[in-house]
């Protein structure tokens, strides 16, 4: 950025200083993103030395292009146009699906000879085996023939669990001090759960208000504190803007006793890949009281529930199958647009299954619409598939006429 008039350049009274200015402005002018407004205050004009001086030309504004202008640069702010965008469609496959068939652009991807909806791939309850059945040498070769690319991601429809009970060797925060064996949460204790940048904390007062007798009351107190911050009238954010729903049940692993039936569940609204692996953190702090606290916890997910901190992440048991068109644009793309009706013909996509369920993921993400994927306080799209599993194909848009300006007399210095 260069901005000035000759009155600001009074110190450049020698040729060496003008040469320094020239080098600087030459560098500025070479940067296409630069904005520069450099002018002389006054320009005196002569036809030749023997003639009288013409009327002086005076600086008028930093947008003028006249005899006072040394350098005027304005970057282009007109629409630069958009490249064509390829469609990307994704499907959530539950782990109870036993067979799957996929036809893209008239080609059976999973191995059958004809473009039929025959469920030709045999799946398993294991995510790893399902991924292997969907993406292999055969399916990749068929996808190449169809003019698409395919991918499969495990641990979809992620959840995270927190269990509560007495603090024993079975808990992640294994007891280091003597305790009564019964669950104890003291008045000066605090209990916090955090996930995806959101958190709530229970104090002794909140625990007592919820009943104050066992782990079930602690979870009730946490739920109350969470709803205060993130409920329908939350003080921090509305629940509609969160990517997670909070619930509870009594289906814990029963490795923590007294009580053995308290479990909190964080369920991702995005059933696709975006929330897989999100960290969940539990922090229990014992206050300085005469009575020992006795609070143990376990954190895990739908696949593992152990003392290891490595499973303190959100995971599900589903698989996301993603099919992306090789040809960009909405007109010639090989798979149509997201949520289009199933088709086994050219430029269509059809996914069929036996057992379980298969559902197509949705998103309004269009790379050629400004801020269609913005992640702001008021624009979170919490119910959509995190905007990387699904892309709406779009045709290219031509650039608008440039409004850039480039007026350069730096070489005159």
C-alpha positions in Angstrom: 0.0 0.0 0.0 1.4 3.4 -1.0 -0.5 6.5 -0.4 0.8 10.0 -0.5 1.3 13.4 -2.3 4.4 15.3 -3.2 4.0 17.4 0.0 4.7 14.2 1.9 7.8 13.6 -0.1 9.6 16.8 0.6 12.6 15.0 2.0 13.4 13.6 -1.4 15.5 16.6 -2.5 18.3 14.7 -4.1 18.5 12.2 -7.0 19.6 9.4 -4.6 16.4 9.8 -2.5 14.3 10.0 -5.6 16.0 6.8 -6.8 15.1 5.1 -3.5 11.5 6.2 -3.9 11.5 4.9 -7.5 12.7 1.4 -6.4 10.1 1.3 -3.7 7.2 2.3 -5.9 8.4 -0.1 -8.7 8.1 -2.9 -6.1 4.6 -1.8 -5.2 3.5 -1.5 -8.8 4.7 -5.1 -9.5 2.2 -6.5 -6.9 -1.1 -7.0 -8.6 -2.9 -6.8 -5.2 -1.4 -3.5 -4.3 -3.5 -0.3 -3.8 -1.5 2.9 -4.4 -2.3 6.6 -4.7 0.9 8.6 -5.2 0.7 12.2 -6.6 2.7 15.4 -6.9 1.1 18.4 -5.1 1.8 20.7 -8.1 3.1 20.2 -11.6 4.5 23.2 -13.5 4.2 23.0 -17.2 6.4 24.6 -19.9 6.5 24.2 -23.7 10.1 25.2 -23.6 12.3 27.4 -21.4 11.8 30.6 -23.4 8.0 30.4 -23.1 6.0 31.5 -20.2 4.7 29.0 -17.7 1.3 27.4 -18.2 -1.2 27.3 -15.4 0.0 25.0 -12.6 -1.8 21.7 -12.4 -2.7 21.0 -8.7 -3.5 17.8 -6.9 -7.2 17.3 -6.7 -8.0 13.8 -5.4 -6.5 10.4 -4.9 -8.5 9.0 -7.8 -7.6 11.5 -10.5 -5.5 10.5 -13.5 -3.8 13.6 -14.6 -0.4 15.3 -14.8 0.0 15.1 -11.0 -0.3 11.3 -10.9 2.8 9.3 -10.2 1.2 5.9 -9.4 -2.5 4.9 -9.1 -3.3 1.3 -8.5 -6.7 -0.1 -7.7 -7.2 -3.9 -7.4 -9.9 -5.6 -9.3 -13.0 -6.2 -7.1 -15.3 -7.4 -9.9 -16.5 -11.0 -9.9 -13.6 -13.2 -11.0 -15.9 -15.9 -12.2 -16.2 -19.5 -11.0 -14.8 -22.8 -12.2 -17.2 -25.7 -12.9 -17.8 -27.8 -9.8 -18.2 -31.6 -9.8 -21.1 -33.2 -7.9 -20.3 -35.2 -4.9 -22.9 -37.5 -3.3 -22.6 -39.5 -0.1 -24.7 -42.3 1.6 -24.8 -43.4 5.2 -24.8 -47.2 5.4 -25.7 -48.7 8.8 -23.8 -51.7 10.0 -26.9 -53.9 9.8 -26.8 -53.7 5.9 -25.9 -57.2 4.6 -25.7 -56.5 0.9 -25.3 -53.4 -1.3 -25.5 -52.6 -5.0 -24.3 -49.3 -6.6 -24.9 -48.3 -10.2 -23.3 -45.0 -11.4 -23.6 -43.6 -14.9 -25.0 -47.0 -16.2 -22.1 -49.0 -14.7 -22.4 -51.5 -11.8 -19.7 -50.4 -9.5 -19.6 -53.4 -7.2 -18.9 -56.1 -9.7 -22.1 -57.3 -11.5 -21.8 -57.5 -15.3 -24.9 -55.5 -16.1 -26.2 -52.1 -14.8 -28.7 -53.6 -12.5 -29.7 -52.8 -8.9 -28.6 -56.3 -7.8 -27.1 -56.1 -4.3 -23.8 -57.5 -5.3 -21.4 -56.6 -2.4 -21.6 -58.6 0.8 -21.1 -56.4 3.9 -20.3 -57.2 7.5 -20.9 -55.6 10.9 -17.2 -54.7 11.0 -16.6 -51.2 9.6 -13.2 -52.3 8.2 -14.7 -55.2 6.3 -17.5 -53.1 4.9 -15.0 -50.5 3.6 -13.0 -53.3 2.0 -16.1 -54.7 0.3 -16.9 -51.2 -1.1 -13.5 -50.0 -2.2 -11.2 -52.6 -3.8 -9.5 -53.4 -7.1 -12.8 -54.4 -8.8 -14.9 -51.4 -7.6 -12.2 -48.9 -8.4 -11.8 -50.3 -11.9 -15.6 -50.2 -12.4 -15.7 -46.6 -11.1 -13.1 -45.6 -13.6 -15.2 -47.0 -16.4 -18.2 -45.1 -15.1 -16.3 -41.8 -14.9 -16.6 -41.5 -11.1 -14.4 -41.9 -8.1 -15.5 -43.7 -4.9 -14.4 -43.6 -1.3 -15.7 -45.2 2.0 -15.2 -43.8 5.5 -15.8 -45.8 8.7 -17.1 -44.7 12.1 -20.0 -42.6 10.6 -23.0 -41.5 12.6 -20.7 -40.7 15.5 -21.6 -40.8 19.2 -19.6 -40.2 22.4 -20.5 -41.7 25.8 -19.7 -40.7 29.3 -20.3 -43.2 32.2 -20.3 -42.3 35.9 -19.9 -44.4 39.0 -17.7 -44.9 42.0 -14.0 -44.2 41.4 -12.3 -47.6 41.3 -9.6 -49.1 39.3 -12.2 -49.5 36.5 -12.5 -45.7 36.0 -10.3 -43.5 33.8 -9.5 -41.4 36.9 -8.6 -44.4 39.0 -8.9 -43.7 42.7 -5.7 -42.7 44.5 -7.2 -42.0 48.0 -9.3 -43.9 50.4 -13.1 -43.8 49.9 -16.2 -45.2 51.3 -17.0 -47.2 48.2 -20.2 -45.2 47.7 -20.5 -42.4 45.2 -19.7 -39.0 46.8 -19.7 -35.6 45.1 -18.8 -32.9 47.7 -20.0 -29.3 47.8 -16.7 -27.9 46.6 -16.3 -30.4 43.7 -16.7 -29.5 40.0 -17.5 -31.7 37.1 -17.1 -30.6 33.4 -17.7 -32.2 30.0 -16.4 -30.6 26.8 -17.0 -31.5 23.2 -16.5 -29.6 19.9 -15.8 -26.3 21.7 -18.9 -26.6 24.0 -18.9 -27.4 27.7 -20.9 -27.3 30.9 -19.8 -27.5 34.5 -21.6 -28.9 37.6 -20.9 -27.4 41.0 -21.9 -28.7 44.4 -24.9 -26.4 44.4 -26.2 -27.7 41.1 -25.6 -31.3 42.2 -27.6 -30.8 45.4 -30.4 -29.2 43.5 -30.7 -32.3 41.3 -31.0 -34.6 44.3 -27.4 -34.9 45.4 -27.3 -38.6 46.1 -25.6 -40.5 43.2 -24.2 -40.4 39.7 -27.6 -40.2 38.2 -28.1 -36.9 40.0 -24.8 -35.7 38.8 -25.8 -36.4 35.2 -29.1 -34.7 35.8 -27.3 -31.7 37.1 -25.0 -31.7 34.1 -27.9 -31.9 31.7 -29.6 -28.9 33.5 -26.4 -26.8 33.2 -26.0 -27.8 29.5 -29.5 -26.8 28.7 -29.1 -23.4 30.5 -26.2 -22.7 28.1 -27.4 -24.5 25.0 -31.1 -25.1 25.3 -33.9 -23.6 23.2 -33.3 -20.4 25.1 -29.6 -21.0 25.9 -27.5 -18.1 27.3 -24.5 -19.0 25.0 -26.1 -20.6 22.0 -29.3 -22.2 21.0 -29.5 -26.0 20.7 -30.4 -25.5 17.0 -26.9 -24.2 16.4 -25.1 -27.1 18.0 -23.8 -30.1 16.1 -24.7 -32.4 19.0 -27.8 -33.6 20.9 -27.5 -34.6 24.5 -29.4 -37.5 26.0 -29.0 -40.2 28.7 -29.9 -43.8 29.3 -29.1 -46.7 31.6 -27.2 -48.9 29.1 -23.7 -48.4 30.4 -21.1 -51.2 30.4 -21.7 -51.8 34.1 -17.9 -51.6 34.9 -18.5 -48.7 37.3 -20.6 -49.5 40.3 -22.7 -47.4 42.8 -24.6 -46.6 40.6 -24.1 -48.9 37.6 -26.7 -47.3 35.3 -25.8 -43.7 34.5 -24.6 -42.8 30.9 -24.7 -39.6 29.0 -24.8 -39.7 25.2 -23.6 -37.0 22.8 -25.0 -37.8 19.3 -23.8 -35.9 16.2 -26.5 -34.3 14.1 -24.1 -34.8 11.1 -24.3 -38.5 10.3 -21.5 -38.1 7.8 -17.7 -37.8 8.3 -17.5 -34.3 9.7 -17.8 -35.1 13.4 -15.9 -38.4 13.4 -13.0 -38.2 15.9 -14.2 -35.1 17.7 -12.6 -35.1 21.2 -14.7 -35.4 24.3 -13.1 -34.4 27.6 -14.2 -35.0 31.2 -12.7 -33.1 34.1 -13.5 -33.8 37.7 -11.9 -31.6 40.4 -12.1 -32.6 44.0 -12.4 -29.6 46.4 -10.6 -29.3 49.7 -13.0 -30.9 52.1 -12.7 -33.2 55.0 -14.7 -35.9 53.2 -13.1 -37.8 50.3 -14.9 -37.4 47.0 -15.7 -40.6 45.1 -16.5 -39.9 41.4 -15.2 -42.1 38.7 -15.9 -41.8 35.0 -15.3 -43.6 31.7 -15.4 -42.0 28.2 -15.8 -43.8 24.9 -17.9 -44.3 21.8 -20.0 -46.9 19.9 -16.9 -49.0 19.2 -14.8 -48.8 22.3 -15.5 -48.0 26.0 -12.3 -48.4 27.9 -10.0 -46.7 30.4 -7.7 -45.7 27.5 -7.9 -42.0 26.5 -7.5 -43.0 22.9 -11.2 -43.9 22.6 -12.3 -40.5 24.1 -13.5 -39.5 20.7 -16.8 -39.6 18.8 -17.2 -42.7 16.6 -20.2 -44.5 15.2 -20.7 -47.9 13.6 -21.9 -46.7 10.1 -19.9 -46.3 6.9 -20.2 -43.3 4.5 -19.9 -44.2 0.8 -19.0 -41.2 -1.4 -19.3 -41.0 -5.1 -17.8 -38.1 -7.0 -18.3 -37.3 -10.7 -15.2 -36.9 -12.8 -16.9 -34.3 -15.0 -17.5 -31.0 -13.4 -20.7 -29.1 -13.8 -24.4 -29.8 -13.2 -25.2 -30.6 -16.9 -22.8 -33.4 -17.8 -21.8 -34.8 -14.4 -22.0 -38.6 -14.3 -24.1 -38.9 -11.1 -26.6 -36.1 -11.2 -27.0 -33.8 -8.3 -27.4 -34.7 -4.6 -30.8 -36.1 -3.7 -31.8 -36.7 -7.3 -34.1 -39.6 -8.0 -32.3 -43.0 -8.2 -31.4 -44.0 -11.8 -29.4 -46.8 -13.3 -29.1 -44.9 -16.6 -26.5 -42.5 -17.9 -25.7 -39.6 -15.6 -27.6 -41.3 -12.8 -26.8 -43.0 -9.5 -28.6 -45.8 -7.7 -27.8 -47.4 -4.3 -29.8 -50.4 -3.1 -29.5 -52.5 0.0 -30.6 -55.6 1.8 -31.1 -55.3 5.5 -30.4 -52.2 7.6 -30.8 -48.8 5.9 -29.0 -46.6 3.4 -29.8 -42.9 3.4 -28.3 -40.1 1.2 -26.7 -37.2 3.1 -27.7 -33.7 2.3 -26.0 -30.3 2.1 -26.7 -26.9 0.6 -23.0 -26.4 -0.1 -22.3 -24.9 -3.5 -18.8 -23.6 -4.0 -19.9 -21.1 -6.6 -22.3 -19.3 -4.1 -20.5 -16.9 -1.9 -20.5 -18.0 1.8 -22.8 -21.0 1.1 -20.4 -23.0 3.4 -19.8 -20.2 5.9 -19.3 -21.4 9.5 -20.4 -18.5 11.6 -22.5 -18.1 14.8 -25.7 -17.7 12.7 -24.8 -20.0 9.9 -23.6 -23.3 11.3 -25.7 -25.8 9.3 -25.6 -28.2 12.2 -28.0 -30.7 10.6 -26.1 -31.0 7.4 -23.3 -33.3 6.5 -20.5 -30.9 7.5 -20.3 -29.7 3.9 -17.4 -31.9 2.8 -19.4 -35.1 2.1 -21.8 -33.5 -0.3 -21.2 -30.9 -3.0 -23.8 -29.5 -5.4 -22.4 -29.6 -8.9 -22.4 -26.2 -10.7 -21.5 -24.8 -14.1 -18.7 -22.3 -14.6 -19.5 -18.6 -14.5 -17.6 -16.1 -16.6 -15.7 -13.3 -14.9 -17.2 -9.8 -14.8 -15.4 -6.9 -16.5 -12.4 -5.9 -14.4 -12.6 -2.6 -12.6 -8.9 -2.5 -11.8 -6.9 0.7 -12.4 -3.2 0.9 -13.2 -1.7 4.3 -14.0 2.1 4.3 -13.7 4.7 7.1 -14.2 7.2 5.7 -11.7 9.8 5.3 -14.5 9.7 9.1 -14.9 11.3 9.6 -11.5 
